[in-house]
């Protein structure tokens, strides 16, 4: 899922071109922009123009947003839940700058599109035992755009390549491309992420492998390397940035208004997936059933020609308020002063243990008075017993 990236930076060049023209009255102008996906500086003076390719640009670190106590608290919580340590704040700050300032419009559009899919993604990820925070990965993959396609051919909100998509059960032919199906591609992404975590035993390596493939990570590992930060220097540029990008995206998604990102409140939808009994167009379906055509297309980007063919799946968005006719039972969860004893195995994290016993990380930390969320192999933990009652 590697896509050509952009190396950000701004720096000043004073070429001979400007010096030779300095005697003229027309003031020179310089612009930094993209040309064919690569940064260039355009120098103009009157009718003269010169294009200078830029290999990289340097942004002064003082321009990066600072992390306050609230940000640090969120990072600490995410680190506990995912088991990913965060030794380098500078990298996260760099991508906070990228998403909240340099590409603010992209981030705002991404988070507004996210509201269509996040409830569904979080529900599916919960079913597969994945950390809820991974639901924000499409921000850095596709900007939550089901129609997104990378230069390498990756498609949909989860940016699956054809070979990987088919490997995890997605249909791809002339009529349908389920890599663009928000529902089915999310199930495939959950399966792939679960597989990668089970393979590497760590979420940082699993995320890096999602970006460049498990073979790429496996080749970079050695007997003394334990995590993403140990092998970061061996990885492709985009993969090297992937974990810091993820944490930056989570920080912004949790508190968008703090970074000047405006997210409009949208009606929450429940997606019902059904097989078409006949062949029909989405436009006709939207007209007959009174469903907004734009909304219907957004949930059915997998239908290549906007046509649901007989036997193929169609996603029907239903307002949550309408779908939930019966008020669900309210569950009250408490924890008895009774414990299960667990001995920490090599490679285990608090998150993994909490999932095994279905007990929040915070309750395990509280019961064992764990400082800094650190545990080690051989350590004996008390796991509080969960009690659920209906009220």
N, C-alpha and C positions, 0 to 999 in steps of 0.2 A: 504493500500500500504506500510505497514511496512516491511522492510527487515532487516536482521541482520546486524548491523553496526560494525565498528571497532573503538575502543577507542584508540586514538593515544598517543604515548609517548615513551620516551627513558629514562631509568634510569639504574643505575649500581647496581649489587648485588655481594657481595663477600662471597660466600658460603663456607662451611667447605670443600667442594669438592676441591676447588682450594688450600686451605691452606694445605690440606693433601698431595697434589702433588707438593708443591712448592720446595721440595728438589731435584726433578728430573730435568734433563737437558732440556727435551722437554717443550717448552713454552706453557702455556694454551691459548686457543682461545675461544672467545665468539661471538655468532651470535644471532641477534634478527630477528625472522621471523614468518611467519604464519604457523600454523599446524591445519588443519580442520577449517580454518577460524578464529582461535584464536591466539593471540600473545604468543610466547614462547621464552625462551632463551636456546640456545644449547651451552653447555659447553664441549669443547673437549680438551683432553691432551693425545697425543699419540693415543692409541687404545681405551682409555676410553672416554665415552660420557655420558652426563647427560642432560635430558630435564626438564626444570623448567617452569611450567605454569605461565603466567603473567595475573593478573586480570585487570590491567590497567597500562598505561605508562604516564609519565608526560613529556611534552615538555616545555622547558624553554620559558617563554613569550618573552624574548629578541630575540628569533629566529623568531618570527612572523613578517611578512612584516609590515612596517609602512605605515599609510595612509597619503598621501600628499594632497596638496590643490586640485589637479585634482580629486583624489579619493573622497574627501569630497564633492566636487561639484556634482559629479555623484550621490553619496548617497543622497545628499539633493534633487536633482532633482527626483530621484526614490521615495524618501519618500513623496514628494509632489504628484506625479502621483498616487501612490498606497494608500496614506493615512496611511502608516505604519511608526510609529516613530521608531527611532534607538537609544535607550539609551545606548547600550553596544557595543562599537567598538571592544573590546577585542575578543568577540566571532566571529566577522566577520574576524578579523585578523588571528584567529586560523584556520579558514577554507580557508583563502587565502594561508596560509602555506600548508595546506593539498592539495589543488588543484594545486598550482603553484610550489611546491617544492617536497613534499612527494609523490604525485601522478601526477607528471607533465606529464608523458607519457599518462596516462588515459585522462587527460584534453585535451591534444593536439589532441588525436584521437577523442575525443568527439566533439571538435570544428570543426575538419575537416569533420566529418560526418554531423555536424549541417548544413553545407553549402548546403547540398542536400535538407533540409527540412524547414529551417527558412523562406524563402520567402512565402512558402505555409502556414506555421503556423501563421505568422504575418497577412497574408491576412484574414485567417479564424477568428482569434482573433479580428481583427478590425470589422468584420461583426457582431460578438457577443458582441461588446462593451467592450472588455477586454483590460487591459493595455498591450501594446506591449511587455513590459519587461517579462511578464509571459511566453513568447515564449522560454525563456532560462531554464525553469524548467526541461526539459529532461536531462540537464547536470547532475543534482543531482538525477534524477530518474533512468536514464538508460544509460547515456553517449551518447544519440541519437542513440542507437543501437536497431533497430526493432526486433532483434533476442534475446534481453536480457530477461532473466527469473530469478526472485528472488527465494529464498528458500521457500518463502510462496506461490509461484505460480503466482505472478504478472508478466504480460508479455507486451512486446512492448515498444516503446519509452515513453509512458505515464504510463506504469506499472499498467495496470488495472487488478484487480482480476476478475475472471469469473462473479461473481454475480453483480459487479458494471458495468462491460462492457455490460452485457445483459440489465441491468437497463437503460443504455443510448443508446440502439439500436444496439449493436455490435453482429454480428452472430459468434457463436463458435460451430463448429462441426468437424467431422473427415476430412472434405475437406478444411475447411477454419477457420481461427482464426483472426477475424478483429481487435483484440487488437493489432496485429502486422501490420495492415494496416496503414501506416503513415497518409494517408488522412482521412479515416473514424474515426480512433482513435483520431485524432486531433479535429474533429468535436465533438466527444463524450466528450473529455477533456474540450472543450470550454463550452459545455452544463453543465457539472458537476461543473466547476469552477463558471460559472454564477449562477447556483443553490445555491452553497455554499455561494457566496457573498450575494445573495438576502436573504438567510436564516440568516446569521450572521451579515450582514451589514458592514463588515470590511474585507479587504484583508488579514491581518495577520491571523485572525481566519479562513478564507476561505482556506488559504494555509496549515495551520496546520491540518484542517479537511480533506484536500485532502490526506494528509499523513496517518492519523490514523482513519479517518471516522468522520462524523458529531456527532455521538453518543458519541465518545470519548471526543470531545470538549464540547458538551452540558453538559456532566456529570461533567466536570472540572469547568464550569462557576458557579459563585454565584452572589448574588444581587449586590455586590460591585466590581466585576471584569469587566473591560472594554475591555481589549485587550490581545494579546498573552503574553505580558510580565507579566501580572497579574497572569496568570495561568500556566506559563512555568514550574514551579517547580512541578506541578501535572501531567505533561504529560510524556509519554514514552520517553526514551532517544533519539530515532531517531527523534521524533516529536519536542522535545525540541531544537534540532539542526537545524530544517528545515528552519526556517526564516533566521537565520544568514548564513546558507549555501546558500540560495537563493541570498542574497545580495553579498556574496563573488563571486558566479558564475557570476552574472551580471557585477561586476567590471572587472573580467577577460575577459568575453566575449566582453565587450565594448573596452578594450585595451589589447588584448592578448600579443602583442609584448612587452608591458611594463613589463610583468611578464615572459618574456622569452619563450612564447608559439608561435610556428610557425604555422600559418594557411595558407594553400595553396589556392590560388585563383582558384575557379572552375567555370565551365560554369553554368549559372543559368538556371534551368528548370521549365517549367510550367507543372503541372500534369493534364492529361486528363483521367478521369475515365469513362470506358465503360463496358457494360455487354458482356461477351463472348457469341457469337452466336453458337459456337461449342466448343468441348473440345480439348485443345491443350496444349503442354508443353511450358514453358517459353523459353527453349533452342531453340525450333523450331521457336517460334515467333521472337526471337532476330535475328535468322539467316535469316529469310524471310524479315524482315523489317529493317535490318541493325542497330539494337539497341544493344549497349553493354550489354552483358548478366549479368555482375556483377551489372551494373546500374539498369537493369530491375528487378533483384532479390531484390535489396535494396528497391525499391518502391513497391514490391509485396511479402513481407515477410509473408503476411497473407495466401498465397497459400501454404498449409501445405506440399504438395509433389512437389511443383514447377510446378503444373498443374492448368491451368485455366479451370474449369468445366463450361459447358453450363449454362448460367443464373447467373453466379457469376461475381463479379466486377474484373476488371484488371486495374491497373494504368499504363498509358503510358507516360513516361517522354519525353517532347518535348523541344528542346532548345528555350529559350525565344526569341532569335533573329529571329528564324524561325517562331514562333507562332505569334509574333507581326508584321504582314505584313503591317498594316495600322498604321501610326504614330498617337498616341493618342492626343486629344486636350489638350492644356496646360491651366490650370485654374489659374487665378490670384485671390488670396484671400486678401481682405482688410477689415478693420473694421471702420465703420462709427462712427462719434462723436455723436452717438445716443445710448441710453442705455435702457435695460429692467431691471426693479427693481426686485430683488429676495431676500426674507427673508430666512435666513438659518434655516433649521429645525434641530431638535435634531438628532445627528448621521450622518449628512451630511458632506462630505469632498469636498475639492476643485475639486478633480478629478471627483466625482459624479456629481457635478454641471456643470463642463465643458462638460461632456458627454451629460447631459440633454439639454444644449443649443448649443452643437457642437461648442464650443469656447475653444481654448487652455487655460490651467491653467495659463500660463504666461500672457495672455491678461487680465484675470480676476484680477490677482495680480497687474498688471500695472494700470488698471483702478481704483482700490480701494486702491492703495498704501499699500498693506498688507505686514507686516514684518514677517519674519520667517514662512510664509505660514500657519499661525494659524487663524482659524475662530471659532466663537462660535454661539450657537443657539440664534436666535433673531436678529442676526446681519443683516443689510441691505446691499446688494451688488448691484453694477451697473454692468450689463452684456452687454458688447459691442455688437452691431448688426453686424452680419457677412454679407459681400457682396462678391459674387463670379462672376467673369466675365471671358469670354473666350478671348484668344488673339492668 
